[in-house]
Amino acid sequence: MKVRGADENGMEIKITCDTESEAIQVATVLKALDIFSTKNAKYKDGWTAYGSYGAAFFIKDRANRIWRMIKEHGEINEEDALDLINLCCFVIRSQQGNNFGGEFWDEEDAPATWIDRSALKQNRLIREAVLDTNKGDAEIVQTISAILS
């Protein structure tokens, strides 16, 4: 496959496919681009408000929806799957533009800093204590108190 860069106006890209499989893949991605263009005409780059954190959340949500549809109905809503491509592009574009939190998260409130490693360790130890079937309720409460102190 060959992709020639954008023209002088940045508005035209030429793609030449070497195989039928590449051509089908490009056609699929172009369907996703068409959905983006239609929605973006209405929402005017509204996706930027969420930054890469928000886009990543929506990816997970959309992927879960697709998974549920497959499990429950044996098929998917094609537009959901195509829009998942767009959500992945939003994460990449947000990262490239240093738009991590969008309008909703300050850098110091970024999800990566919401919980530190010691809190993660505490959560794991508490979960293990609660799930330990060899301990009675009083012993579990005592263990959790010791972990939190």
KAWOTA-V534423 format. One record per residue. N is the residue number from 1. RES is the residue in three letters. PHI is phi in degrees with one decimal (NA if undefined). OMEGA is omega as a letter, one per 30 degrees, with the letter a starting at -180 (999 if undefined). Layout:
# KAWOTA-V534423
n=N res=RES phi=PHI omega=OMEGA
n=N res=RES phi=PHI omega=OMEGA
This chain:
# KAWOTA-V534423
n=1 res=MET phi=NA omega=l
n=2 res=LYS phi=-124.1 omega=l
n=3 res=VAL phi=-123.9 omega=l
n=4 res=ARG phi=-92.8 omega=a
n=5 res=GLY phi=-57.9 omega=a
n=6 res=ALA phi=-63.0 omega=l
n=7 res=ASP phi=-71.0 omega=a
n=8 res=GLU phi=-60.9 omega=l
n=9 res=ASN phi=-93.0 omega=a
n=10 res=GLY phi=71.2 omega=a
n=11 res=MET phi=-113.4 omega=a
n=12 res=GLU phi=-133.8 omega=l
n=13 res=ILE phi=-126.5 omega=l
n=14 res=LYS phi=-108.1 omega=l
n=15 res=ILE phi=-120.1 omega=l
n=16 res=THR phi=-117.1 omega=a
n=17 res=CYS phi=-97.3 omega=l
n=18 res=ASP phi=-93.1 omega=a
n=19 res=THR phi=-133.0 omega=l
n=20 res=GLU phi=-63.5 omega=l
n=21 res=SER phi=-61.5 omega=l
n=22 res=GLU phi=-61.6 omega=a
n=23 res=ALA phi=-62.7 omega=l
n=24 res=ILE phi=-66.1 omega=l
n=25 res=GLN phi=-63.0 omega=l
n=26 res=VAL phi=-61.5 omega=l
n=27 res=ALA phi=-60.9 omega=l
n=28 res=THR phi=-66.0 omega=l
n=29 res=VAL phi=-63.5 omega=l
n=30 res=LEU phi=-66.9 omega=l
n=31 res=LYS phi=-62.9 omega=l
n=32 res=ALA phi=-62.1 omega=l
n=33 res=LEU phi=-62.7 omega=l
n=34 res=ASP phi=-63.6 omega=l
n=35 res=ILE phi=-61.9 omega=l
n=36 res=PHE phi=-57.2 omega=a
n=37 res=SER phi=-60.6 omega=a
n=38 res=THR phi=-64.5 omega=a
n=39 res=LYS phi=-69.3 omega=a
n=40 res=ASN phi=-68.5 omega=l
n=41 res=ALA phi=-61.9 omega=a
n=42 res=LYS phi=-84.3 omega=a
n=43 res=TYR phi=-100.8 omega=l
n=44 res=LYS phi=50.9 omega=l
n=45 res=ASP phi=56.0 omega=l
n=46 res=GLY phi=-59.8 omega=l
n=47 res=TRP phi=-59.2 omega=a
n=48 res=THR phi=-66.3 omega=a
n=49 res=ALA phi=-63.5 omega=a
n=50 res=TYR phi=-98.3 omega=a
n=51 res=GLY phi=61.2 omega=a
n=52 res=SER phi=-70.1 omega=l
n=53 res=TYR phi=-63.3 omega=a
n=54 res=GLY phi=-64.3 omega=l
n=55 res=ALA phi=-62.9 omega=l
n=56 res=ALA phi=-64.0 omega=l
n=57 res=PHE phi=-61.8 omega=a
n=58 res=PHE phi=-66.3 omega=l
n=59 res=ILE phi=-61.0 omega=a
n=60 res=LYS phi=-61.1 omega=a
n=61 res=ASP phi=-61.5 omega=a
n=62 res=ARG phi=-67.5 omega=l
n=63 res=ALA phi=-63.1 omega=l
n=64 res=ASN phi=-64.1 omega=l
n=65 res=ARG phi=-62.4 omega=l
n=66 res=ILE phi=-61.8 omega=l
n=67 res=TRP phi=-60.4 omega=l
n=68 res=ARG phi=-61.2 omega=l
n=69 res=MET phi=-63.1 omega=l
n=70 res=ILE phi=-63.9 omega=a
n=71 res=LYS phi=-65.5 omega=a
n=72 res=GLU phi=-87.3 omega=a
n=73 res=HIS phi=-125.2 omega=l
n=74 res=GLY phi=72.4 omega=l
n=75 res=GLU phi=-154.0 omega=a
n=76 res=ILE phi=-122.2 omega=l
n=77 res=ASN phi=-84.4 omega=a
n=78 res=GLU phi=-57.7 omega=a
n=79 res=GLU phi=-64.4 omega=l
n=80 res=ASP phi=-60.6 omega=a
n=81 res=ALA phi=-65.6 omega=l
n=82 res=LEU phi=-67.4 omega=l
n=83 res=ASP phi=-69.3 omega=l
n=84 res=LEU phi=-60.7 omega=l
n=85 res=ILE phi=-60.0 omega=a
n=86 res=ASN phi=-63.5 omega=l
n=87 res=LEU phi=-61.2 omega=l
n=88 res=CYS phi=-62.5 omega=l
n=89 res=CYS phi=-63.4 omega=l
n=90 res=PHE phi=-63.3 omega=l
n=91 res=VAL phi=-61.4 omega=a
n=92 res=ILE phi=-62.5 omega=a
n=93 res=ARG phi=-64.3 omega=l
n=94 res=SER phi=-64.5 omega=l
n=95 res=GLN phi=-60.5 omega=a
n=96 res=GLN phi=-61.9 omega=l
n=97 res=GLY phi=-94.1 omega=a
n=98 res=ASN phi=53.4 omega=l
n=99 res=ASN phi=-104.3 omega=a
n=100 res=PHE phi=-82.6 omega=a
n=101 res=GLY phi=-104.1 omega=a
n=102 res=GLY phi=58.7 omega=a
n=103 res=GLU phi=-88.5 omega=a
n=104 res=PHE phi=-107.2 omega=a
n=105 res=TRP phi=-128.6 omega=l
n=106 res=ASP phi=-79.2 omega=a
n=107 res=GLU phi=-56.0 omega=a
n=108 res=GLU phi=-71.9 omega=l
n=109 res=ASP phi=-99.3 omega=a
n=110 res=ALA phi=-58.3 omega=a
n=111 res=PRO phi=-52.5 omega=a
n=112 res=ALA phi=-65.4 omega=a
n=113 res=THR phi=-109.4 omega=a
n=114 res=TRP phi=-63.3 omega=a
n=115 res=ILE phi=-139.3 omega=a
n=116 res=ASP phi=-88.5 omega=a
n=117 res=ARG phi=-62.4 omega=a
n=118 res=SER phi=-66.3 omega=l
n=119 res=ALA phi=-67.1 omega=l
n=120 res=LEU phi=-62.0 omega=l
n=121 res=LYS phi=-65.0 omega=l
n=122 res=GLN phi=-58.1 omega=a
n=123 res=ASN phi=-60.0 omega=l
n=124 res=ARG phi=-64.2 omega=a
n=125 res=LEU phi=-64.8 omega=l
n=126 res=ILE phi=-65.0 omega=l
n=127 res=ARG phi=-59.8 omega=l
n=128 res=GLU phi=-62.2 omega=l
n=129 res=ALA phi=-63.8 omega=a
n=130 res=VAL phi=-66.7 omega=a
n=131 res=LEU phi=-84.4 omega=a
n=132 res=ASP phi=-73.1 omega=a
n=133 res=THR phi=-74.8 omega=l
n=134 res=ASN phi=-85.1 omega=a
n=135 res=LYS phi=-106.1 omega=l
n=136 res=GLY phi=-84.5 omega=a
n=137 res=ASP phi=-58.4 omega=a
n=138 res=ALA phi=-62.1 omega=l
n=139 res=GLU phi=-67.2 omega=l
n=140 res=ILE phi=-64.0 omega=l
n=141 res=VAL phi=-61.2 omega=l
n=142 res=GLN phi=-63.0 omega=l
n=143 res=THR phi=-63.6 omega=l
n=144 res=ILE phi=-63.7 omega=l
n=145 res=SER phi=-60.0 omega=l
n=146 res=ALA phi=-66.8 omega=l
n=147 res=ILE phi=-64.6 omega=a
n=148 res=LEU phi=-80.4 omega=a
n=149 res=SER phi=-87.9 omega=999
